[in-house]
């Protein structure tokens, strides 16, 4: 079995402030270490279920957060960015049996995490087919486009609840809850234990997690600064509908991902 793992940090146990997510900051290492531990826990769960190959995409900011020396020998780690539309799931292809998302968080426009955002902090929200789109949603569609189901996700409580609405088959573990500018987290060691078991459970029913891809995507993006909406409106197929908002229609996952890459 071949498993793909995408790892972010804003949904990692304890992470509450942007300073804790930035490489080089004095309070960063503790949470990068926990990011590594939760990644290792996911690997252990996958290996217990028969995984022979694991590909890990470090998918936060610099993409240089996970300690490669802590990973199992069957794992490969992608660091840095390939600058392709697949972004946080770059490296995934049709050869993978399942995908796992670790440390994910709620979307821009929602309040389930003090660090809620989608892809970057330049937008107020992105909606896909009328709903606020999280990185989980965008990356799930990308994985599904390769025929790879997402079977497990860890992150904040609100995202885990939204995931169940999006795809009931996915196993989730909420390691924390966001309340205003605060987080309430479970014990970090318990997080790792739950992630390991959750991955094992998720890999027991891969077929139940297969995602139906919509025939088209109606996308709306609202920017914090009006100049960015103006800039985006010059991309082919993108229309500005008010000072801060643009819209476009994508007829495939690749079109959605490519347009987003250039205008967000």
Secondary structure, 3 states (H helix, E strand, C coil): CEEEEEECCCCCCCCCCHHHHCCCCCCCHHHHHHHHHHHHHHHHHHHHCCCCEEEEEECCCCCCCCCHHHCCCCEEEECCCCCCCCHHHCCCCCCCCEEEEEEECCCCCCCCCCCCCCCCCCEEEEEECCEECCHHHHHHHHHHHCCCEEEEEEEEHHHHHHHHHHCCCCEEEEEEEEECCEEEECCHHHHHHHHHHHHHHHCCCHHHHCCCCCCCEEEEEEECCHHHHHHHCCCCCCEEEECCEEEEEECCHHHHHHHHHHHC
